[in-house]
Amino acid sequence: MTNAVTTTDLVKKYGSTRALNGLTISIPNYAVTGLVGANGAGKTTWMMSVAGFLRTNSGQINLLNSGPFKPEIHCGRISILPQDSALPEESYPLETLVHYARLQGLGKSAALKTAKDILTEVHLADRMSSTIRSLSHGMRKRVMIAQCFIGFPELILLDEPLSGLDPKEVANMRNFILKRGKAQTIVISSHNLNDIELLCDYVAFFKQGKSASLTTVAEITNKSGLLTYALTGSPGSMKALGALLPECTFTLNQRSNELSCLFKPSLMPAAKLNATLIPHLLQSTEIITITSGATLENQIMSEF
């Protein structure tokens, strides 16, 4: 696996407080990685340090395999959306994005086309020439997200990008980001674990500014090795289930009538498991839903 960013033993102090306290992490190339942690865990400080907005006290940053941020090397290759960023209120979305496209080296016609296309994609085609002042908070956020992708930077850092958006636009912006995740490296910091689960290939856990663990979302939610059956009644004898599928481990939540089945896909593919288990369950109860894996929210509680 190649990495877009590697930080090693990174320390950032604010007086006696260490916002980063020896944080080591590598961010995979061409994937979407989510940063998860409590307030003050160091997620925003790490992003700002990688982007060159903050000077760290010690440690190493290797950005796009060319050392720490340097304008002459990384200009146009990295973009960032800070959580509390803002746009000039008397500017216009189209004008603003054309300006940034020109800074990225695009010619006049290419900058105009790119700006129009991306504003249309974030559902702002009818507000291209409105003042930023007249836009809602969610509309402004969508302009700023669009700005981050102008010029096709290699690395995009997004701090709480979907906060303040209505549900329809959250879904649209998820699709907008997902379309780009295989061609660009995207890092998202968010307290919304559902967004992290739906958007990200990897998740990194930050704890008190210290070293972060990195794993795939599929691994932590056990998507490939856990099935949960919501039932209308009892599944019958648990011993009978164990005898039917000895390769699996069953747990019954009697309060919710949810039957969890842990299995190893290499030994028992999910399709084969269901072909055996479902007819057995239907002899004594009805199945309401079948869910693959656990939610990130449930699995993550052990990390904090």
Secondary structure, DSSP 8 states (H G I E B T S, - for coil): --EEEEEEEEEEEETTEEEEEEEEEEEETTSEEEEE--TTSSHHHHHHHHTTSS--SEEEEEETTS-S--HHHHTTTEEEE-TT----TTS-HHHHHHHHHHHTT--HHHHHHHHHHHHHHTT-GGGTTS-GGGS-HHHHHHHHHHHHHTT--SEEEEESTTTT--HHHHHHHHHHHHTTTTTSEEEEE-S-HHHHHHH-SEEEEEETTEEEEEEEHHHHHTTTTEEEEEESS----HHHHHHH-TTSEEEEETTTTEEEEE--TTTS-HHHHHHHHHHHHHTT--EEEEEES--HHHHHGGG-
